[in-house]
Amino acid sequence: MAKKIIRCAIYTRKSSEEGLEQDFNSLDAQWEACKAYIESQKHEGWKLVETRYDDGGISGGHLERPAVQSLLDDIDAGRIDMVVVYKIDRLTRSLADFARLVERFDKADCSFVSVTQAFNTSTSMGRLTLNVLLSFAQFEREVTAERIRDKLAASAKRGLWMGGLAPLGYDPHPDPNTRELVRNEDEAKQVQRIFDLYDEHRCLGRIARQAELEGIRSKRRTFKSGKSLGGCVMSRGAFHSILTNPVYRGMIRHKENAYPGNHPAIIEEAIWSRIQEALIAKGGRQRGQGGAIKTEGSPLTGRLFDQAGNRLTPTYATTRGRRWRYYVSRSVMKGDEAYAAGWRLPAAKLESAVAKAIGNWLEKAPEQLLVAPGAETFARVRAALSRLGEQLTANQTPALVRLVERIDLKPGEMRLAVNPDAIAEACGLCREDIARDALVHVEAFTERKRGVETILILGAETPNRDETLIKAVARAHAWAEEWKAGASLPDIARRIGWTTSPLRQRLKLAFLSPAIVQAILDGRQPADLSLEKLLRTDIPLDWDRQAEVLGFAFA
């Protein structure tokens, strides 16, 4: 009777990349030893499979390794009967991971053998020995990690640079035994320019755009393998990281602490302190432990999605000490090519629009909400939804948090999904009693642009008086009357504290046609007509041409 063929796979691993470029490295040495062991068991029917499973430069503290995952896939597919390793810690250093591996091996009827440790997992004694060895391997790994952490902390206190990628403005010391940074003069000038730009503009987005125009790029690095990275346009986050990195004031950062370093500073202490104060003052995001953003003031956080399916992020802007909240698409925050398809919505106005949409839904919902409507149940549901409407009017924010499950925005349409648990609890119903389709409400809206902001106006026929626009038109007429009475434009400008240039720009609003002025007073202007658009438009004197240029449709 022929012996059963046992298909054997060799797995090798090395934690660091050092020496992997050599013709014969540690992975090859492990593979040769395992191959010789398999050949010695040829009489038992052992046969080496052709595929090699090598993980070079990867830690054994986890299983997210390409070769391990490929090996497990082949085991699950029934292509391997035995896994051979040089030493047990080559496969894993984690006892918990090993337990999962053994369970997976057992399901596939696959065994495990270590060449230098005489046991295999097909016997109970082999399993016991293996668990003991793994316990020591995991203990060794944890002790080594603690020793490295202690060494890094002690080195930072002495001002030493303990490796990693050198930041923009510095290079590692040419002597590998000297743990210090040396100044890169060309890059140092770029770092100084970045700090000067923020000191001037106090806006990360603006310095990102200006730095791109000036050719400031991320640090370019070339590795031993010949691979190059960097030299790219930097994002706002990259600039924020540079502006808050204490290495530029001559410090070495270790976790939450900073210690005097042995390298020269690039930024003077006075400029550094001024920039940090400005960043703190401008920082609209309140951060707690772990850097989590507190969003109690933005009740729609995590519930808003744009037409691309991406969440809108709550953010803030501070002007003259006053904070303005917004919900912004990721594309707008990144300033990428999808900017035109993104949203920047004033939070308070959006939340009011959503509250109005929910109020509209609450009025119509009783007739459609119940799967099996009855007279008594219908009356109870109508009363409960009426109470929810009162709560929404009295205190909008907690009501929105409770009732809104998801909002999808696309041009001209708001799709609102109401939380079924909140409705079931308020109405004393089970979820099964609620018609799920009735929890989706669609509202049409028109969009009104004001600068980079978009305001949603529910209901296409709803008048929308723009008080800012009305006030500007009224003031333009008042100045025009003064001018007709004989006052010069410089005199009017001095009286109101302006120069003549913005006065001339706004004075043209006095020459809008009576029909256009009346439409603005009634709130019937086009949704995209704002004061900014009027000031940027070359308004013709002909009234019919004015209506055509500005988008008015008069019968």
Buried (B, 14 or more C-beta within 10 A) or exposed (E): EEEEEBBBBBBBBBBEBEEBEEEEBBBBEBBBBBBEBBEEBEEEBBBBBEEBBBBBEBEBBEBEBEBBEBBBEBBEEEBBBBBBBBBBBBBBBBBEBBEEBBEEBEEBEBBBBBBEBEBBBEEEEBBEBBEEBBEEBBEEBEEEEEEEEEEBBEBBEEBBBBEEEBBBBBBBBEEEEEBBBBBBEEBBEBBBBBBBBBBEEBBBEBBBBBBEEEEBBBBEEEEEEEEEEEEEEBBBEBBBEBBEBBBBBBBBBBEEEBBEBBBEBBBEEEBBEBBBEBBEEBEBEEEEEEEEBEBEEBBBBBBBBBBEEBBBBBBBEEEEEEEBBBBBBBBBBBBEEBBEBBBBBBBEBBBBBBBBBBBBBBEEBBEEBBEEBEEEBBEBBBEBBEEBBEBBEEEBBEBBBBBBBBBBBEEEEBBBBBBBEBBBEBBEBEEEBBEEEBBBBEBEBBBBBBEEBBBBBBEEEEEBEBEEBBEBBBBBBEBBEBBEEEEEBEEBBEEEEBEBEEBEEBBBBBBBBEBBBEBBBEBBBBBBBBBEBBBEEEBBEEBEEBBEEBEBEEE
